[in-house]
Amino acid sequence: MKKSKWLVLALVVTLVMSCMVGCGNNEKAVSESKDGPIVIRIGHTDSSQRSTHKWSEALGEYLEKEAPGKFKVEVYSDGQLGDTPDLVSGIKIGTVTMMFDLSSAITSASGPASTCIDLPYLYPSFEAWEKGTFENGGLELFNETLKDSGYYCIDMYYNGMRQIISRDKIYKTQSDLKGQKVRIAQNDLNIEIWKAMGANPTPMAWGEVVTSLSQGQINALDHSLGVFNDFNLHEIAPHVTLTNHASSPFPIICSRDWIESLDPADREVLEAGVKEVAKKQRAEEYAKEKEYIKRFKDEGAEVYELSADEIKAFEKAVEPVYDYQRKLVGDEMIEKWLKTRP
């Protein structure tokens, strides 16, 4: 009898230890089986119709061509694997292998140094953003700021430069924005940017935006042309001001521990694939922005591009935002970001 009790106890201990080991290697267990392919589960909240989803699916085709049978890519759109916070935490616990979303989604979990990527007028155009990020060291610097949090950015999709769409009017100056409630994503840096630009920044969950805009609870919205187009926002807010006040990248994120656990040859193929599809997505989405503008105009919306002098005035207005950020991250970090400018 005593012997059987010890056998039962030994079995229980063995099972508990097995569970602990399994949980400790959760990230790798989700993405890689012993005999099967490396499974890459990509989660995002974009529509399945957007270029970001299309090119994420193309990653599977690329990897199958370069390394037959080695990888299996599964792409889940429209928040199927959870909303943005779920995806960010999912990277750490292994329920998601990769994700992409607004950079603020990651920087909110990785500390103030990483938020510098969203500084106003750091990159005042698509061309400046692309050169600063992929030629002048912006991507590497972003990864430097993510390192302690355990995230790794393989590359970036292009969501669009940030613009402003309004139900009331075009915004050419700070005085035009005075008293205007501009919906922003909840982020301290965003609040400082829009205060400096003259508006009344109004953090709001995305699910409330369309109703609030149509009912006049907010006057305007800060986002990309692609989002304005996808949600037909020009129909309820027919005034689009092309401010280009910030870049709006979609960092493609995974766990640093996970990617460093891969065989070096596998990692090389994977990263090359992500970079290839991201480059093609950026080109496609940038070209589509011209189509969005044409559609807005054709359907009766007013689209105004700020003049060089008007942009200079806004750049001057947001200088205090850089002072605010320097207090958070120090002069050295700000200077590193400024050096990535073309």
N, C-alpha and C positions, 0 to 999 in steps of 0.2 A: 504493500500500500504506500509506504513511504517512498519507495523507488518510483512508483508511477507519478506521485506528486512532484518529485524532482524532474521527471521527464516533461511533465506539463509546464512547469516553471521554465525549464530550459527552452521549450518551444515558444512560449510567450516572449521571452527575452529576445530570441532570434527574430521573431516577427517584428517586434518593436524596433530593433536595430536596423532591420531591412527597410522599414518605413522611414527611419531617420536618414539613412543613406539616400533613399530615393528622393526625399524632400530636399536634401542638401544639394542634389544634382538636378534640381527641377528644370533649370534653364536648358541644360543639354538634353535631358530626357524628353522634353517637349519637341525639340527640334531635330533630334538625331536618334535613330534606332540602331541597334547593333548590326543588323544585317541589311536594313533597308536604306533608302535615300535620306539625306538631310532634309527634313521638312521645315520649310520657311513659311510661317503664317504671318501675312501682312495685313494689319488692320488699319482702317482709316474711316473718317466720317464724311468724306466726299461722296458725291453721287457716282454711281457706276458708269455714268455717261461722260465723266470728265476725263481729261487727258491723263491725269494722275493715275486713275484706275487702269486705263488702257495700257499705259506703259509699265505699270506694276505687273500686269498680266504678261506683258511681253518679256519680262525678266525670266519667267519660266521657260519660254521658248529659247531665249539666249543661252541659258544654263544647260538646257537639254542638248543643244547643238555643241556647246563647248565641252561639256562633261556628261555624256549620255548616262542616264540612270543614277547620277550622283545626287541630284537635288530634286525636290518636289516643292513647287511654289503654290501656295493657296492664298488668294486675295479676297478679303472680306470688306466690302464697301458699306456705306450708309450706317456706320456704327453697329454692325452686326456683332462685333466682339466687344462692344461697350462704347460709351461716350469717351471724349478725350481724356479725362482723368483716369478712366479705367484702362485705356491703352497705355498711358504713361506708366502706371503702376504695373500693368501686365508685362511690360518689357522686363521688369525686375523679377517678377515671380515666375516668368516663363510661359504664361498663357498666350503671349504674343511674341513673335520673333522680331518683327520689324513694324514700325508705324511711321506715319508722317502726319503732320498737322502744322498749324502756325508755330513759329519759333517760340512764341510766348508760352505755348503749352509745355515745352521742355524747360525753358528758362525759369519758369515758376518753380520747378522742382530741382533746379541745379544751381541757384544762387545768382547774385546781382552781376557778377562779372560777365556771365553769358548774356544778360539782357542788353548789353551794349550792341548786340547785333541789330537791335531795333531802334538805335539812336536816330533822331530825325535828320534827314538830309545827309546821312552818312554816305549813302549811295543815291544820288538824285535821279538815276535813270536805270533802265534794265541793263544797258551796256556797262554802266559804271558798277552796278551790283555784280554782274557776271565776272567782270575783270577783277574787281576787288576780292571776290570770294574764291575764284578758281585759278587766278594767276598771281594775285598779290598776297596770298596767305590767309585770307579770311576764314576759309574752311578749317585750316590747321589751328588758327587762333581760337575758333569756336570750340574745337575739340579740346584744346588746352583748358578752356574754362569749364568744360563738361567732365573732365577727367575724374575729379574727386567724387562726383555724384554717381559714377558708374555707367554713364551713358556714352555712346559713341555714334557720331554722325558720319555715315558713309559718304553721303552726297546730299544734294538738295534739288527738289523740284521747284518750279517757278509758279507761285500762286498769283503773282501780279504785284506791281507797285501799288501802294495804298493811295486811294483817292477818296473823294467825299461826294456823296449823293444826297440831295436835299429836296424836301417837299416844297420849300419856300423860295429859294433863290441861289444864285451863284455867289461864291465867296472869293473875292479878289484880295481882300485885306483883312487885318485883324478886326477893324471896326465892323466889317460885314458879318463877322462871326460873333460879335458881342451879344451875349444873352441867348445864343443858339444852343439848344440841347443836342449834343452830338453823341450818339451811341458809340461806345468803345468796348473792347474786351477788358475784363477786370485785370488791371495791371497798373502798378504804381507809375511806371515810366509813361504809359499811355496817358494817364491822368495829367502828368506834368507837361507832356507835349501839347495837349489840347488846351490846357490853361494858358500856356505860353502863346499859343496861336490865337487866343482871344475868345475861345468858346467855353461853354459849360459842359465839361465831359460827363457823360452819363453811363456808367457801367451797367450792362444789362445782359441777361442770358440770351443766347441766340434764338431760342424758341419764342421769345416775346417780341422780337424785333419787328416783324412784318405788321403785326397788329398795332404795335405802338407807333410805328411810322404812319400807318394809314389813318390812325385816329388822332394824330398830332401830339401824342405824348412825348415824342422826340421830334426834332426838326430835321435831323440828318444822321447819316451813318458813315463811319470810317471803315472802308474795306477795299477789296480789289474789284476791277471791272468784271472779272469772271464771276464773282459772287453776285454783283449787281445783275448780270445777265441771267445767271442760273435761276435766280428768284424773281426775275421780271420786276425788279424794284423801280425801274424807270417809269413804270406805269403808275406808281403812287408817289414817286419822288422824281419829277421830271427835270431836275437841274443837277448836272454832273460837272464838278470842278476837278480838272486834272492837276492835282497839287504835287503828286510824286513825293509826298513828304516823308515816306519811309518805304524801304523794300519790305516785301512780305513773303519771305521764302518758306518752303515746307521742308525742313530738315528731315532726312530719312534716317531714323534712329533705331539702334539696336543696343543690346547690353554689351558693355566692353568685355565683361567676363566671358560671355557667350562667344563673341567673335574671336577672342584670343584663345579659346579652347579648340577652335577648328584647326585641322591640319593646314599648315602654311600654304600648300598648293591649292587646297579647296578655298581657303580664304581669298587667295589671289584671284581665282576665277570668279568668285562671288562678287568681290568688290569691283572688278572690271565690268561685270555685268550690270551692277547697279549704276555705275558711272555712265555706261553706254546708254541705258534707257533714260536716265535722268537728263542727260544732254539732249536727247531727242525730244523729251517732254518739254523742256525749257523752250526750245525753238518753236515747237508747235503752239504752246500756250501764248508765247509772245506774239506770234503771227495772228492768233485768234483775237487778241485785244483790239486790233484794227477792225475786225469784223463786229465786235461788240459795239464799238463806237459808231460804226455805220448803222447798225441796227437801232441804236438809241436815237440817232438823228432821224432816220427814216420813219420811226414811229412817234415822232413829235417831241422828243426830249431835247433840251438844250445842253450842249457839251461845250465847255470852255477850258482852254488850255492856258494856264498862267503864263504871263510874259516873263522874260528874264529878270526884269526889274521887280516884278511882283514876287518871284521866287526869292530873290535876294532879300527882300523885305521880310519874308517869312523865315528865311535862314537866320537873319539878324534877330528876329523875335524869339527863336528857340535856343539861342545861345545860353540862357540860364538853365536849360535842361542839361547841358553838358556840365555846368557847374554842379548841379544837383547830383549827376552821376559820378562825378569825380569824388565827391564826398563819400560815396558808397564804395567805390572800387579803387580809388587812388589814381594819381596822375599817370603812373606808368602804364596801367591797363588801358586808359583812355588813349594814350599816345600810341600804343600798339594797334588799336583799332583804327586810329586816324592814318597810320602808315599804310593801311591796306587800300586806302582811297587811290583811284587812278590818278 
